Amino acid sequence: MEEQVQVYTIRELGGKYFPTASLKSQSRQLKRWILLNKPLVAALKKNGYQPRQRYLTPRQIELIYEFLGEP
């Protein structure tokens, strides 16, 4: 059964992708991955993403999973 997507902060989601990195580094690395994926950035912007937002909507998280794979 597929995990239900919920609201995450950038830091929380970064922790899922980079569990061994420091807390500060987790969110930085996730942001870097997002910014390097231009189609993902475009899809996120169409769904209301702002570069400084702290919380990601369930739809934005689904897009990240679609483009980057699930953590």
The first five atom37 places (N, CA, C, CB, O) and aatype in JSON, in Angstrom:
{
  "aatype": [12, 6, 6, 5, 19, 5, 19, 18, 16, 9, 1, 6, 10, 7, 7, 11, 18, 13, 14, 16, 0, 15, 10, 11, 15, 5, 15, 1, 5, 10, 11, 1, 17, 9, 10, 10, 2, 11, 14, 10, 19, 0, 0, 10, 11, 11, 2, 7, 18, 5, 14, 1, 5, 1, 18, 10, 16, 14, 1, 5, 9, 6, 10, 9, 18, 6, 13, 10, 7, 6, 14],
  "atom_mask": [
    [1, 1, 1, 1, 1],
    [1, 1, 1, 1, 1],
    [1, 1, 1, 1, 1],
    [1, 1, 1, 1, 1],
    [1, 1, 1, 1, 1],
    [1, 1, 1, 1, 1],
    [1, 1, 1, 1, 1],
    [1, 1, 1, 1, 1],
    [1, 1, 1, 1, 1],
    [1, 1, 1, 1, 1],
    [1, 1, 1, 1, 1],
    [1, 1, 1, 1, 1],
    [1, 1, 1, 1, 1],
    [1, 1, 1, 0, 1],
    [1, 1, 1, 0, 1],
    [1, 1, 1, 1, 1],
    [1, 1, 1, 1, 1],
    [1, 1, 1, 1, 1],
    [1, 1, 1, 1, 1],
    [1, 1, 1, 1, 1],
    [1, 1, 1, 1, 1],
    [1, 1, 1, 1, 1],
    [1, 1, 1, 1, 1],
    [1, 1, 1, 1, 1],
    [1, 1, 1, 1, 1],
    [1, 1, 1, 1, 1],
    [1, 1, 1, 1, 1],
    [1, 1, 1, 1, 1],
    [1, 1, 1, 1, 1],
    [1, 1, 1, 1, 1],
    [1, 1, 1, 1, 1],
    [1, 1, 1, 1, 1],
    [1, 1, 1, 1, 1],
    [1, 1, 1, 1, 1],
    [1, 1, 1, 1, 1],
    [1, 1, 1, 1, 1],
    [1, 1, 1, 1, 1],
    [1, 1, 1, 1, 1],
    [1, 1, 1, 1, 1],
    [1, 1, 1, 1, 1],
    [1, 1, 1, 1, 1],
    [1, 1, 1, 1, 1],
    [1, 1, 1, 1, 1],
    [1, 1, 1, 1, 1],
    [1, 1, 1, 1, 1],
    [1, 1, 1, 1, 1],
    [1, 1, 1, 1, 1],
    [1, 1, 1, 0, 1],
    [1, 1, 1, 1, 1],
    [1, 1, 1, 1, 1],
    [1, 1, 1, 1, 1],
    [1, 1, 1, 1, 1],
    [1, 1, 1, 1, 1],
    [1, 1, 1, 1, 1],
    [1, 1, 1, 1, 1],
    [1, 1, 1, 1, 1],
    [1, 1, 1, 1, 1],
    [1, 1, 1, 1, 1],
    [1, 1, 1, 1, 1],
    [1, 1, 1, 1, 1],
    [1, 1, 1, 1, 1],
    [1, 1, 1, 1, 1],
    [1, 1, 1, 1, 1],
    [1, 1, 1, 1, 1],
    [1, 1, 1, 1, 1],
    [1, 1, 1, 1, 1],
    [1, 1, 1, 1, 1],
    [1, 1, 1, 1, 1],
    [1, 1, 1, 0, 1],
    [1, 1, 1, 1, 1],
    [1, 1, 1, 1, 1]
  ],
  "atom_positions": [
    [[0.84, -1.18, 0.0], [0.0, 0.0, 0.0], [0.88, 1.24, 0.0], [-0.95, 0.0, 1.22], [1.86, 1.31, 0.74]],
    [[0.54, 2.2, -0.81], [1.32, 3.42, -0.96], [1.15, 4.31, 0.26], [0.93, 4.17, -2.23], [0.04, 4.45, 0.79]],
    [[2.27, 4.91, 0.72], [2.25, 5.82, 1.86], [1.44, 7.07, 1.5], [3.68, 6.2, 2.29], [1.59, 7.62, 0.41]],
    [[0.59, 7.5, 2.43], [-0.18, 8.72, 2.19], [0.74, 9.92, 2.37], [-1.4, 8.81, 3.15], [1.45, 10.03, 3.37]],
    [[0.72, 10.81, 1.41], [1.58, 11.98, 1.44], [0.97, 13.01, 2.37], [1.79, 12.57, 0.02], [-0.23, 13.26, 2.33]],
    [[1.82, 13.6, 3.2], [1.36, 14.62, 4.13], [2.18, 15.89, 3.95], [1.44, 14.12, 5.59], [3.03, 15.95, 3.06]],
    [[1.94, 16.89, 4.76], [2.71, 18.12, 4.71], [4.03, 17.88, 5.45], [1.91, 19.3, 5.34], [4.05, 17.34, 6.55]],
    [[5.13, 18.29, 4.83], [6.45, 18.22, 5.44], [7.12, 19.57, 5.33], [7.31, 17.12, 4.77], [6.82, 20.35, 4.43]],
    [[8.04, 19.84, 6.26], [8.92, 20.98, 6.08], [10.05, 20.52, 5.16], [9.47, 21.53, 7.47], [10.26, 19.32, 4.97]],
    [[10.76, 21.48, 4.6], [11.92, 21.15, 3.77], [12.9, 20.33, 4.6], [12.61, 22.45, 3.22], [13.46, 19.35, 4.11]],
    [[13.1, 20.71, 5.85], [14.04, 20.01, 6.73], [13.6, 18.57, 6.97], [14.17, 20.75, 8.06], [14.43, 17.65, 6.92]],
    [[12.31, 18.35, 7.23], [11.82, 16.99, 7.47], [12.0, 16.12, 6.24], [10.33, 17.01, 7.88], [12.46, 14.98, 6.34]],
    [[11.65, 16.65, 5.07], [11.8, 15.87, 3.85], [13.27, 15.65, 3.53], [11.09, 16.57, 2.67], [13.65, 14.57, 3.07]],
    [[14.1, 16.65, 3.77], [15.54, 16.49, 3.59], [16.09, 15.39, 4.47], [0.0, 0.0, 0.0], [17.0, 14.66, 4.07]],
    [[15.55, 15.25, 5.66], [15.96, 14.19, 6.58], [15.63, 12.8, 6.06], [0.0, 0.0, 0.0], [16.34, 11.83, 6.34]],
    [[14.55, 12.71, 5.29], [14.19, 11.42, 4.69], [15.15, 11.05, 3.55], [12.74, 11.46, 4.17], [15.49, 9.88, 3.37]],
    [[15.59, 12.05, 2.8], [16.5, 11.8, 1.68], [17.95, 11.64, 2.13], [16.4, 12.93, 0.66], [18.71, 10.88, 1.55]],
    [[18.33, 12.38, 3.19], [19.72, 12.41, 3.64], [19.79, 12.16, 5.15], [20.4, 13.77, 3.27], [20.18, 13.06, 5.9]],
    [[19.42, 10.97, 5.6], [19.33, 10.72, 7.05], [20.66, 10.79, 7.79], [18.73, 9.36, 7.27], [20.66, 11.03, 9.0]],
    [[21.77, 10.61, 7.12], [23.06, 10.63, 7.83], [23.71, 12.02, 7.82], [24.01, 9.63, 7.2], [24.73, 12.22, 8.48]],
    [[23.14, 12.96, 7.09], [23.69, 14.32, 7.03], [23.25, 15.11, 8.26], [23.25, 15.04, 5.73], [22.29, 14.74, 8.93]],
    [[23.95, 16.21, 8.54], [23.56, 17.07, 9.65], [22.21, 17.72, 9.33], [24.66, 18.17, 9.92], [21.8, 17.77, 8.17]],
    [[21.54, 18.2, 10.36], [20.22, 18.8, 10.15], [20.28, 19.96, 9.16], [19.65, 19.3, 11.49], [19.42, 20.07, 8.28]],
    [[21.27, 20.81, 9.28], [21.41, 21.95, 8.38], [21.68, 21.48, 6.95], [22.54, 22.88, 8.87], [21.14, 22.03, 5.99]],
    [[22.51, 20.48, 6.84], [22.9, 19.98, 5.53], [21.74, 19.26, 4.83], [24.08, 19.04, 5.66], [21.65, 19.31, 3.6]],
    [[20.87, 18.61, 5.57], [19.75, 17.88, 4.98], [18.89, 18.78, 4.1], [18.89, 17.24, 6.07], [18.59, 18.43, 2.96]],
    [[18.49, 19.93, 4.62], [17.63, 20.81, 3.85], [18.4, 21.46, 2.7], [17.03, 21.9, 4.76], [17.85, 21.65, 1.61]],
    [[19.67, 21.79, 2.93], [20.49, 22.37, 1.85], [20.64, 21.41, 0.69], [21.87, 22.76, 2.38], [20.51, 21.8, -0.47]],
    [[20.92, 20.16, 1.0], [21.11, 19.16, -0.07], [19.82, 18.94, -0.85], [21.59, 17.84, 0.52], [19.85, 18.83, -2.07]],
    [[18.69, 18.88, -0.15], [17.42, 18.69, -0.85], [17.13, 19.89, -1.76], [16.26, 18.49, 0.16], [16.73, 19.72, -2.91]],
    [[17.34, 21.1, -1.25], [17.12, 22.29, -2.07], [18.02, 22.27, -3.31], [17.38, 23.57, -1.25], [17.6, 22.66, -4.4]],
    [[19.27, 21.83, -3.13], [20.2, 21.75, -4.26], [19.68, 20.77, -5.3], [21.6, 21.34, -3.78], [19.69, 21.06, -6.49]],
    [[19.24, 19.6, -4.86], [18.69, 18.59, -5.79], [17.5, 19.16, -6.55], [18.27, 17.31, -5.02], [17.37, 18.96, -7.76]],
    [[16.63, 19.87, -5.84], [15.45, 20.45, -6.47], [15.87, 21.47, -7.53], [14.52, 21.11, -5.42], [15.39, 21.42, -8.66]],
    [[16.76, 22.38, -7.17], [17.17, 23.45, -8.09], [17.9, 22.93, -9.32], [18.05, 24.44, -7.36], [17.84, 23.55, -10.38]],
    [[18.59, 21.81, -9.19], [19.3, 21.24, -10.33], [18.37, 20.52, -11.3], [20.36, 20.28, -9.84], [18.78, 20.2, -12.42]],
    [[17.14, 20.27, -10.9], [16.17, 19.56, -11.73], [15.17, 20.59, -12.27], [15.45, 18.42, -10.92], [14.13, 20.84, -11.65]],
    [[15.49, 21.18, -13.42], [14.67, 22.26, -13.98], [13.21, 21.87, -14.24], [15.28, 22.74, -15.28], [12.32, 22.66, -13.95]],
    [[12.94, 20.66, -14.76], [11.52, 20.27, -14.93], [10.78, 20.2, -13.59], [11.43, 18.92, -15.64], [9.6, 20.54, -13.51]],
    [[11.48, 19.76, -12.54], [10.86, 19.72, -11.21], [10.56, 21.13, -10.72], [11.77, 18.98, -10.2], [9.48, 21.39, -10.2]],
    [[11.5, 22.03, -10.88], [11.29, 23.42, -10.46], [10.08, 24.01, -11.18], [12.56, 24.28, -10.74], [9.25, 24.67, -10.56]],
    [[9.98, 23.77, -12.47], [8.84, 24.29, -13.24], [7.53, 23.71, -12.73], [9.02, 23.98, -14.74], [6.55, 24.44, -12.58]],
    [[7.5, 22.42, -12.47], [6.27, 21.77, -11.98], [5.91, 22.29, -10.59], [6.45, 20.24, -11.94], [4.74, 22.53, -10.3]],
    [[6.91, 22.48, -9.73], [6.65, 23.0, -8.39], [6.1, 24.42, -8.45], [7.93, 22.97, -7.54], [5.16, 24.75, -7.73]],
    [[6.67, 25.25, -9.31], [6.2, 26.64, -9.44], [4.75, 26.68, -9.92], [7.09, 27.43, -10.4], [3.98, 27.53, -9.48]],
    [[4.39, 25.77, -10.83], [2.99, 25.7, -11.29], [2.05, 25.33, -10.15], [2.85, 24.69, -12.44], [0.85, 25.59, -10.22]],
    [[2.61, 24.71, -9.11], [1.8, 24.3, -7.97], [2.05, 25.16, -6.73], [2.09, 22.84, -7.63], [1.9, 24.71, -5.6]],
    [[2.46, 26.42, -6.98], [2.53, 27.41, -5.92], [3.8, 27.44, -5.1], [0.0, 0.0, 0.0], [3.86, 28.14, -4.09]],
    [[4.83, 26.72, -5.51], [6.08, 26.69, -4.74], [6.79, 28.03, -4.8], [7.0, 25.58, -5.26], [6.93, 28.62, -5.87]],
    [[7.23, 28.51, -3.66], [8.04, 29.72, -3.53], [9.38, 29.3, -2.93], [7.33, 30.82, -2.65], [9.39, 28.5, -1.99]],
    [[10.51, 29.82, -3.42], [11.82, 29.38, -2.96], [12.05, 29.43, -1.45], [12.85, 30.2, -3.61], [12.81, 28.61, -0.93]],
    [[11.43, 30.34, -0.75], [11.67, 30.45, 0.7], [10.6, 29.81, 1.57], [11.79, 31.9, 1.06], [10.63, 29.94, 2.79]],
    [[9.66, 29.12, 0.96], [8.61, 28.52, 1.79], [9.19, 27.4, 2.64], [7.46, 28.0, 0.92], [10.12, 26.7, 2.21]],
    [[8.63, 27.21, 3.83], [9.13, 26.2, 4.76], [8.36, 24.9, 4.67], [9.07, 26.72, 6.17], [8.93, 23.82, 4.87]],
    [[7.08, 24.99, 4.36], [6.24, 23.8, 4.3], [5.93, 23.46, 2.85], [4.95, 24.0, 5.09], [5.67, 24.33, 2.03]],
    [[5.96, 22.17, 2.56], [5.61, 21.69, 1.23], [4.22, 21.07, 1.29], [6.66, 20.65, 0.71], [3.91, 20.32, 2.22]],
    [[3.39, 21.39, 0.32], [2.05, 20.82, 0.26], [2.14, 19.35, -0.17], [1.14, 21.63, -0.71], [3.15, 18.93, -0.73]],
    [[1.09, 18.59, 0.09], [1.11, 17.2, -0.38], [1.36, 17.09, -1.88], [-0.2, 16.54, -0.04], [2.07, 16.18, -2.31]],
    [[0.8, 17.99, -2.69], [1.02, 17.94, -4.14], [2.48, 18.22, -4.49], [0.11, 18.96, -4.85], [3.05, 17.56, -5.36]],
    [[3.09, 19.18, -3.81], [4.49, 19.48, -4.05], [5.38, 18.29, -3.68], [4.91, 20.72, -3.26], [6.35, 17.99, -4.37]],
    [[5.05, 17.63, -2.61], [5.81, 16.44, -2.19], [5.64, 15.33, -3.21], [5.36, 15.96, -0.79], [6.6, 14.63, -3.54]],
    [[4.43, 15.15, -3.72], [4.21, 14.14, -4.77], [5.08, 14.42, -5.99], [2.71, 14.1, -5.18], [5.64, 13.5, -6.58]],
    [[5.19, 15.7, -6.36], [6.03, 16.06, -7.5], [7.5, 15.75, -7.23], [5.86, 17.55, -7.84], [8.2, 15.24, -8.1]],
    [[7.96, 16.06, -6.03], [9.35, 15.75, -5.68], [9.58, 14.25, -5.76], [9.68, 16.27, -4.26], [10.6, 13.82, -6.29]],
    [[8.65, 13.46, -5.24], [8.77, 12.0, -5.32], [8.78, 11.53, -6.78], [7.6, 11.31, -4.55], [9.54, 10.64, -7.15]],
    [[7.94, 12.15, -7.59], [7.86, 11.76, -9.01], [9.17, 12.04, -9.74], [6.7, 12.52, -9.71], [9.63, 11.21, -10.54]],
    [[9.78, 13.19, -9.47], [11.0, 13.57, -10.19], [12.27, 13.02, -9.56], [11.09, 15.05, -10.27], [13.22, 12.71, -10.28]],
    [[12.32, 12.9, -8.25], [13.53, 12.48, -7.56], [13.46, 11.04, -7.04], [13.82, 13.41, -6.42], [14.47, 10.47, -6.63]],
    [[12.28, 10.47, -7.06], [12.09, 9.15, -6.47], [11.76, 9.3, -4.99], [0.0, 0.0, 0.0], [12.09, 10.32, -4.38]],
    [[11.12, 8.32, -4.43], [10.8, 8.38, -3.0], [12.05, 8.1, -2.19], [9.69, 7.38, -2.64], [12.91, 7.32, -2.6]],
    [[12.15, 8.76, -1.03], [13.35, 8.55, -0.2], [13.41, 7.13, 0.36], [13.37, 9.56, 0.96], [14.36, 6.79, 1.08]]
  ]
}
